[in-house]
Amino acid sequence: MIVVDTNILAYRFIPGPRTDEARQLAGKEPFWSAPPLWRFELHNVLAGYLRRQAFDRALAREIMLNAAKALSRDDRRIESGLVFDLVLRSRCTSYDCEFVAWALNLRVPLITEDAALLRNFPGACLSLSQALAA
């Protein structure tokens, strides 16, 4: 199992230059997890595509459904104290630190392309290319 950041989910389900890599990662590690925050973040990403008329509402809804199916269901809660500890150790947003906390709680890596997360939490985070090479 791995934890994936919203950018990795977007790469997997929104066709683009990193889609093949994200799908390779899914083939290598099919069990993906993310904190509940992923849903709000992916909605925001898709809202941008809708506003630019890059695709329609039906496709946005399909992407959300496919992303939900790809993530293992988990009702855990993130300990706020851990999130605050991570915030204080970095200049990352609390949103981003929730993904790190989720990965730490599961004792698996967070796969992300967020440069700040990769820089601030190198023991907990891997880039997409690092994950594929591992």
N, C-alpha and C positions, 0 to 999 in steps of 0.2 A: 504494500500500500504506500501511496505517496499523497501529500497534500499539494494541491495546485492553487496558484493565485488566479485571479479572474483573467489576467492577461493570457494565461495558458489555456483556460477554457475558451476564451475568445478565439485564440489561434486555431483551436481544434474545430470549432463549429462555424466560424465565419471565414469563408474562403479568402485566402490571402497568401502572402509569401512565406509565412511560417506554419501553414496548415499541415504540410507534409511532415514536418518535424514533430508537431504536436500529436499527429496520428501515429507516428512511429513510437512516440513515448507511450501512447495508449496500448500499442501492441506489445511493447516491452513490459509495461506495468499497467495492467487493466483496472486495478482497484484504486480509484481516485477518491479523495475526500477534500472537503473545504468547509470552513465555518459557515453558518447560515447567512452571513454577510455577503457571500458570493452572489446571491440572488439579486440583491439591491444593486450591487456593482455591475452585474451583467445587464440588468435592466437599463442602467445608465449608459453603458456602451451601446446597447441596441437602440436606445433613444436617439443617439447621435446619428446612427445609420438611417433611422426612420426620417429624421429631420432633413437629412441630406438627400433623401429619397433614393438611397443606395439599394434598398429593398423594401418590400411592403410588410404590413402588419402580420400577415399570415406567416411569412418567413421568420420574422422576429419571434413569433410565438413558437414556431417549430424549433428554433434554436434553443429557446428556453426549455422546452420539453426534453429535447435531446441532452442538454447539459444536466438537467435534473436526473435523467435516467443514468447518466454516466457517473454520477457521484453516489458513493455509498451513503445510505441513510444512517444518520447518527444524531441522537438527541442529546449529546453531551452539551454541557454549558462551559463557556470559557471563564476561568477564574479572573475576575477583574484585577486582582492584585498582580497577577502575572503580566497582564497587558500593561498595567501601569509601570511595572518594573522594566519591561521592554521599551516603553516610551521614554523612560528616564535614562536608559542606556544608549539611546539613539536620538536622531531628529526625525524619525519616521512617524507617520500618522498613527493614531490609535487603530484606524481601520487596517492598516498594513500590519501592525503589531498583533492584531487578532489572528491573522493568518499564521504568523510565526508561533504564537501561543498554541494554536490548534495543532500545528506540526509537533511542537515540543511535547504537548500532552499525549499525542499518539506515538511519539518516539520514532517519527519518520521524517524525511526531508520535505521541505517546502520547495516546490519547483516554481520559479518565478523569473521574470525578466526585469523586475524592478531593481534598478542599479543601487538604490539606497539600501534596500533589504539585503542584497548580495554583499554589499560593502559592510554593513553594520552587523550582520548575523551570518558570517561565513560558515560557522559550524552547523547552522540549522537550514541554510538555504543553498540550493544549487540552481544554476541557470539551466535552460532547456538543453543546451549543447553539453553541459557537464553531466546532466542526467542521462542523456543518450550515450555518452562515452563511458559511464560507470558500469 
